[in-house]
Structures are given as structure tokens and as C-alpha cells.
Amino acid sequence: MISLKNYIKKLNFYEMTEFEKIKHISYYLYSAGVKEFEIELLVDKLKENGFYISNLSRLKRRVRDSKLFKKVTPDTYTLTTVAHNELKTLNQYFESEEVEVVEMELLEMNIFCGHTNYLNKLVLQANKCYEEKCYDACATMLRRILEILLIKSYEELGIEQNIKDSNGNYFLLEKICNDAKTNTSLNLSRIKNKLDILRNIGNYAAHRITYNTTKKDIDEIKVDLRVILEELLYKANFIQ
């Protein structure tokens, strides 16, 4: 049977609502022999693959009220005949498993996802762009993630005025990075010396007409990028 990862990729879960994801993953598990399941199991399977539920209580109500699910015990559900009739066309995706080259995620989702919905989406987009060889788009997304985590770190420390103009607008990323390199309250480690390198790859991708980002460009900075972004997750109090 096809792996869950490839099933998710084939069905393009990125374009689905949260309930649709739950519906499709429950059918996968049922077909794999899991005839009864808790909602938390479905949510965990989604989380393992980088998808997070924004409102679990609302989702549970949707499942409870849906004709696709039938309660077996107070905590477990199974799929109804209605669900099988609706979803049986998915059987075509279970037939064979492709041999694939497994490559590490650019940004590990177990570290960088699960904090806020907007950050989840940006990390998923950056990883998806890298996977699909859209390296200019990937570099642009990485630049945006860096900028957001810097700003959130300043806000968490209560020093955001250091990176705002007289009208209360945040400076451009170059000026934010310049302050971050010397700001004693932010107190970044020595990785701060790589900030301009990490910032520039996104700048080149977005603004230089004749420049095209390559996989090599991304790979050369991805270790430093991971280090600085994870440090900023702590500074911003997303992880403790």
C-alpha cells in the first residue's frame, strides 16, 4: 500500500480544508486496517506530516455531526456506508508505492511548525518550493520567515521600537539585521554574523532581474539558516 506521505502528496492536502484532510486520512487508515479511531489519532497523523488543526473542538463537532462518521464508543469513530460510497474512488491511490529518494526537509516541520498558523504555512511553502525545485520562491519564503521571527523576537522582548520609524512602521530587513547584530537585549549568538548572507539570498531571488537561485545556493546556507531561525524561535518564545 502506498505510504501516507505519498498519499498526502498525491491528493494535495495543501489545498484541502481541515475537515477534508480528516476525511481523507480516515479513509486511508480504514483501508490500512484501522477500522476504529480516535480523532486525536487522525490529528496526530496530520501533524506528523506538517499539517496542524487550528480549532480541535470545532473539528470534533464537524466529525460528530457528519454523516460520514459513526460513533463506536464515546471516544472512537468509524466510517459509514455514506463515507465509503463517497470516498471509494480513492482506492486508485492505494495500488502501488513509488520508489522515492528521501531527502531531509529544508526546515524540519517538527521544529518550525505547530507554533502559529501563519508560520506553519510559510514553513510548508518553503519546504514545498525546495522539494519542487522552485528555488527562487524558496529563497523568498526563507527571507520572509527570517524577517518575521526577528520582528516577533523584538516584540517578545519589548524592544520593537528599536526597529520602527517615527510613524511606527517596521524598518526594512536590512536595517533590522543591522540592529540585531549589535542589540544587547536581543543578544544573538555568533550566528548573527551570517544574517546578511541569509538575508541576501532572498533579496537576490526577489529583486535581481538576471539572478536565478539554485539548489546549491540554498544548500550552502541551510545549516546556518536553521541555527539562526531556531534561535529566534526561542527568542520569540515560540519554544521554550
C-alpha positions in Angstrom: 0.0 0.0 0.0 1.2 3.5 -0.8 2.8 5.4 2.1 0.8 8.0 3.9 3.3 10.6 2.9 2.8 9.8 -0.8 -1.0 9.6 -0.4 -1.0 13.1 1.1 1.2 14.3 -1.8 -1.0 12.7 -4.5 -4.2 14.2 -3.1 -2.6 17.6 -2.5 -3.7 18.1 1.2 -2.3 21.7 0.9 -5.5 22.6 -1.0 -7.9 21.0 1.5 -9.9 22.3 4.4 -9.2 20.8 7.8 -12.3 18.6 7.7 -11.4 17.3 4.2 -8.0 16.3 5.5 -9.5 14.4 8.3 -12.0 12.7 6.0 -9.3 11.6 3.6 -6.8 10.5 6.2 -9.5 8.5 8.0 -10.3 6.6 4.8 -6.6 5.9 4.3 -6.3 4.5 7.8 -9.5 2.4 7.4 -8.1 0.9 4.2 -4.9 0.1 6.0 -6.9 -1.8 8.6 -7.6 0.8 11.3 -11.4 0.4 11.4 -12.0 2.4 14.5 -10.1 5.5 15.5 -10.0 8.5 17.9 -10.0 12.0 16.4 -6.7 12.6 18.1 -5.1 9.8 16.1 -6.1 11.5 12.9 -4.8 14.8 14.1 -1.5 13.2 15.1 -1.1 11.7 11.7 -1.7 15.1 10.1 0.8 16.7 12.5 3.4 14.1 11.6 3.2 15.3 8.0 3.2 19.0 8.8 -0.5 19.8 9.0 -1.9 21.4 12.1 -5.5 21.8 13.3 -6.4 25.4 14.3 -9.5 24.5 16.3 -9.8 21.0 17.6 -13.2 21.5 19.3 -14.8 22.8 16.1 -13.3 19.9 14.2 -14.7 17.3 16.6 -18.2 18.9 16.2 -17.9 18.6 12.5 -17.0 14.9 12.7 -19.8 14.2 15.3 -22.4 15.9 13.1 -21.2 14.4 9.8 -23.0 11.5 8.0 -19.5 10.2 7.1 -18.6 9.2 10.7 -20.4 6.9 13.2 -19.5 6.9 16.9 -18.5 3.4 18.1 -17.5 4.3 21.7 -17.6 7.7 23.5 -14.1 8.3 22.1 -13.9 6.4 18.8 -15.4 6.6 15.4 -15.7 4.5 12.2 -16.6 5.4 8.7 -20.2 4.9 7.5 -21.5 3.5 4.3 -22.0 7.0 3.1 -18.3 7.7 3.5 -17.3 4.6 1.7 -19.6 5.4 -1.2 -18.2 8.9 -1.4 -14.5 8.0 -1.0 -14.2 4.7 -2.8 -12.6 6.4 -5.8 -9.6 7.0 -3.6 -8.8 3.3 -3.9 -6.8 4.0 -7.1 -4.2 5.8 -5.0 -3.5 2.7 -2.8 -2.4 0.3 -5.5 1.4 0.9 -5.8 4.2 2.6 -3.9 6.7 4.6 -5.9 10.3 4.3 -5.1 11.4 7.7 -4.0 14.6 9.4 -2.9 14.1 10.6 0.7 15.6 14.0 1.4 15.7 15.9 4.6 13.2 18.7 4.9 14.8 22.1 4.4 13.2 23.3 7.7 12.2 20.4 10.0 8.5 20.6 10.5 8.6 19.1 13.9 10.7 22.1 15.0 9.3 25.0 12.9 5.6 24.1 12.7 3.0 24.0 15.4 3.5 27.5 16.8 1.2 29.7 14.8 -0.9 29.1 11.7 0.9 31.8 9.6 4.3 30.3 10.4 3.1 26.8 9.7 2.0 27.9 6.2 5.3 29.7 5.5 7.4 26.8 6.5 5.3 24.4 4.5 5.6 26.7 1.5 9.4 27.0 1.8 9.7 23.2 2.1 7.4 22.6 -0.8 9.3 25.1 -3.0 12.5 23.4 -2.2 11.1 19.9 -2.9 9.7 21.1 -6.2 12.9 22.8 -7.2 11.4 26.3 -7.1 14.5 27.8 -5.6 13.8 31.5 -6.2 10.4 31.1 -4.5 12.0 29.1 -1.7 14.7 31.8 -1.1 12.0 34.5 -0.9 10.0 32.5 1.6 13.0 31.9 3.8 13.7 35.6 3.8 10.2 36.3 4.9 10.4 33.7 7.7 13.7 35.3 8.9 12.1 38.7 8.9 9.0 37.6 10.8 11.0 35.7 13.5 13.3 38.7 14.0 10.3 41.0 14.5 8.5 38.6 16.8 11.7 38.3 18.9 11.9 42.1 19.3 8.2 42.2 20.2 8.6 39.4 22.8 11.5 41.3 24.4 9.5 44.6 24.3 12.2 46.4 22.2 10.3 46.7 18.9 10.7 50.5 18.9 14.4 49.9 18.1 13.3 48.7 14.6 10.5 51.1 13.9 10.5 54.5 12.2 8.8 57.6 13.6 5.5 56.5 12.1 5.5 53.2 13.9 6.4 51.2 10.7 9.0 48.4 10.9 12.2 49.1 9.1 13.2 47.1 6.0 15.0 43.8 6.8 18.5 45.2 6.2 18.1 47.8 8.9 16.5 45.3 11.3 19.5 42.9 10.7 21.9 45.8 11.4 20.3 46.4 14.7 20.1 42.7 15.5 23.8 42.3 15.1 24.6 44.8 17.9 21.4 44.7 20.1 22.5 43.6 23.6 18.9 42.9 24.7 18.3 40.5 21.7 21.8 39.0 22.5 22.1 36.8 19.4 24.9 34.2 19.3 27.8 34.5 16.9 25.5 33.2 14.1 24.4 36.9 13.9 27.4 37.4 11.6 25.7 35.3 9.0 22.5 37.4 9.0 23.4 39.4 5.8 24.3 36.2 3.9 20.9 34.7 4.8 19.0 37.9 4.0 20.8 38.5 0.7 19.8 35.2 -0.9 16.1 36.2 -0.6 16.9 39.7 -1.8 18.7 38.4 -4.9 15.8 36.0 -5.7 13.2 38.7 -5.3 14.9 41.7 -6.9 17.8 40.8 -9.2 16.5 40.6 -12.7 19.1 38.2 -14.1 19.7 36.1 -11.0 18.2 32.6 -10.6 18.6 30.8 -7.2 20.0 27.3 -7.5 19.8 24.3 -5.1 23.5 24.8 -4.3 22.7 28.4 -3.2 20.1 27.1 -0.7 22.1 24.1 0.4 25.1 26.3 1.2 23.2 28.4 3.7 20.7 25.9 5.1 22.6 24.9 8.2 23.3 28.4 9.3 19.7 29.3 8.4 18.3 26.5 10.6 20.6 27.6 13.5 19.5 31.3 13.4 15.8 30.5 12.9 15.7 28.0 15.7 17.5 30.5 18.0 14.9 33.1 17.1 12.1 30.7 17.9 13.4 30.7 21.4 13.9 34.5 21.5 10.3 34.9 20.3 9.1 32.5 22.9 7.5 30.1 20.4 9.5 27.3 22.0 11.0 27.1 25.5 
